[in-house]
Amino acid sequence: MMTRWIAAVAVVLSVATFTSACSVATPIPTDELSVRLERHNLVLMPHGDGPFPVVLLLHTCYGNLGHVNEWARRLQSLGYVAIVVNSMRARGLDGHFDRLAVCGGRVLPSADRARDIAISIQKLVNLPSVDQSRIGIVGFSHGGWTVLDFLGRQPETVSARAATDDRAGVKSIVAVYPYCGGGVASGLEQWPRDVRVLVLLAGQDTTVGTSECQALSREQRSRGHAVSVHVYPEAMHGYDINPALLYGYDQRYDKAAARDTRARIIKFLEETLSTRDREPPSVIRMKVPLSTPEKTVYVQDSRRRLR
């Protein structure tokens, strides 16, 4: 009976994944994707005239279920323009099986999603009070994979429309428990020299592991790049997300590691985007209304997915 059930579930997942993959197999034209991102990205502006540094936030393969929204509010309160790049909603990947397909690496690879970063950066020219020379990008899991891919892309392949390198104003990159495979290593020679990188890893990560990211970081440090790595020895993948069951039964929320992660990221952004001399705004306003994420719990075998 159990064997039949497993076989039936495998068929359902295969069909759902095939359907999702077919629906987004062809890359969305840049103009259309730009419109979709503008519709679904969350943009939070600090109060005041600026110019303000900006931080782009990239969610995990389960989409924007509230984790990065909390980060956006926190960064907004510290005087940053916070932009949540909603890659999955922009592509209509809202269902549970859509998420499984993305987490399994069958849909929306980092190379395609890196376009979202480039397009979102291009749109900064339309935002008042934004300092385009002080840009930071923070990615979690699949989002971390994406920011590393973006960092190593050839400028002309990141955006065919851009006359200049979309990475020009990027000063800092943070990748939290990222996947460091899938072609990321092929772009190491393209990393800009003036970008500082912080990689935060979970020592007990059974989803993506840590060996590839540590090897990548050592390689880039040997090339002279400013790459810092910190490993939380007892933490699991998604350790800063509460409740942990949102991302699978093998995940565990680690309060101490989550607190330290927040402190490290905030300090790193202050150092790289030069905000220490700025007073936090006393009044906060939202450029785009913030909706409450759906309280849904998903459980999935981590061996079948990529974050």
ABEGO torsion letter per residue (X at the ends): XAAAAAAAAAAAAAAAAAAAAAAAABBBBAAAAAAAAAAABBBBBBBEAOBBBBBBBBBBAAEBAGAAAAAAAAAAAAGBBBBBBBAAAAAGBABAAAAAAAAAGABGBAAAAAAAAAAAAAAAAABBGBBAABBBBBBBEAAAAAAAAAAABBAAAABAABABBAAAABABBBBBGBBABGGAAAAAAABBAABBBBBBBBAABAAAEAAAAAAAAAAAAAAGBBBBBBBBAABBBGAABOBAAAAEAABBBBAAAAAAAAAAAAAAAAAAAGAAABBBBABBBBABBBBBBBBBBBBBBAAABBX
